Amino acid sequence: MSRVCELTGKKAMVGNNVSHSLNRTKRQFKANLIKKRFYIPEEDKWITLKVSTSALKNINKLGIAAVLKTARANGFLKK
């Protein structure tokens, strides 16, 4: 399974390691992802999602139903 947030679409990006002598080598900045179970009272079921920590903060602020609705509208989540 790829390291992509299922709600926001965040994934790894590429950058440089810069040494003290300013040598540059390629590196990856990986998304901070957590596998988490959520209960959806409207559908009366549990779902497991791989979400970024910023998406988790949005869920705490807005609620799981609102975040799922926007993720489906943006095409990140099926159904």
C-alpha positions as CSV (number, residue, x, y, z in Angstrom):
1,M,0.0,0.0,0.0
2,S,1.4,3.4,-0.9
3,R,2.2,6.1,1.6
4,V,-0.6,8.5,0.6
5,C,-3.2,10.1,2.9
6,E,-6.6,8.8,1.9
7,L,-8.4,12.1,2.9
8,T,-6.0,14.8,1.7
9,G,-3.9,13.1,-0.9
10,K,-0.6,14.1,0.8
11,K,2.4,12.0,-0.3
12,A,6.2,12.1,-0.3
13,M,7.9,15.0,-2.0
14,V,11.5,15.2,-3.1
15,G,14.2,17.7,-1.9
16,N,17.8,17.9,-1.1
17,N,20.0,17.1,1.9
18,V,22.4,20.0,2.2
19,S,25.7,19.4,4.0
20,H,27.8,22.0,5.8
21,S,29.9,22.3,2.6
22,L,26.7,22.8,0.6
23,N,26.9,19.5,-1.2
24,R,23.4,18.5,-2.3
25,T,22.0,14.9,-2.4
26,K,18.5,13.9,-3.2
27,R,16.2,12.8,-0.3
28,Q,12.5,12.3,0.3
29,F,10.2,14.1,2.7
30,K,7.6,11.5,3.6
31,A,4.1,12.3,4.8
32,N,3.4,11.7,8.5
33,L,0.7,9.0,8.2
34,I,-1.2,7.1,10.8
35,K,-3.5,4.1,10.4
36,K,-6.7,4.9,12.4
37,R,-10.2,3.6,12.9
38,F,-13.1,6.0,12.8
39,Y,-16.7,5.4,13.8
40,I,-19.3,6.9,11.4
41,P,-22.6,7.3,13.3
42,E,-24.6,8.2,10.1
43,E,-23.7,4.9,8.5
44,D,-23.4,3.0,11.8
45,K,-20.0,1.4,10.9
46,W,-16.3,1.6,11.6
47,I,-13.8,2.4,8.8
48,T,-10.0,2.2,8.8
49,L,-8.1,5.0,7.0
50,K,-4.5,5.9,6.5
51,V,-4.5,9.6,7.3
52,S,-1.9,12.3,7.8
53,T,-1.7,14.0,11.1
54,S,-2.9,17.3,9.6
55,A,-6.0,15.4,8.4
56,L,-6.5,14.1,11.9
57,K,-6.5,17.6,13.2
58,N,-9.1,18.5,10.7
59,I,-11.2,15.6,11.8
60,N,-11.0,16.7,15.4
61,K,-12.0,20.2,14.4
62,L,-14.7,19.6,11.8
63,G,-15.9,16.1,12.4
64,I,-15.4,12.9,10.5
65,A,-18.6,13.3,8.4
66,A,-17.6,16.7,7.1
67,V,-14.1,15.6,6.2
68,L,-15.3,12.5,4.4
69,K,-17.7,14.6,2.4
70,T,-14.9,17.0,1.2
71,A,-12.6,14.1,0.5
72,R,-15.2,12.4,-1.7
73,A,-15.9,15.7,-3.5
74,N,-12.1,16.1,-4.2
75,G,-11.9,12.5,-5.4
76,F,-9.6,11.1,-2.8
77,L,-12.1,8.7,-1.3
78,K,-14.5,6.3,-3.1
79,K,-18.3,6.1,-2.6
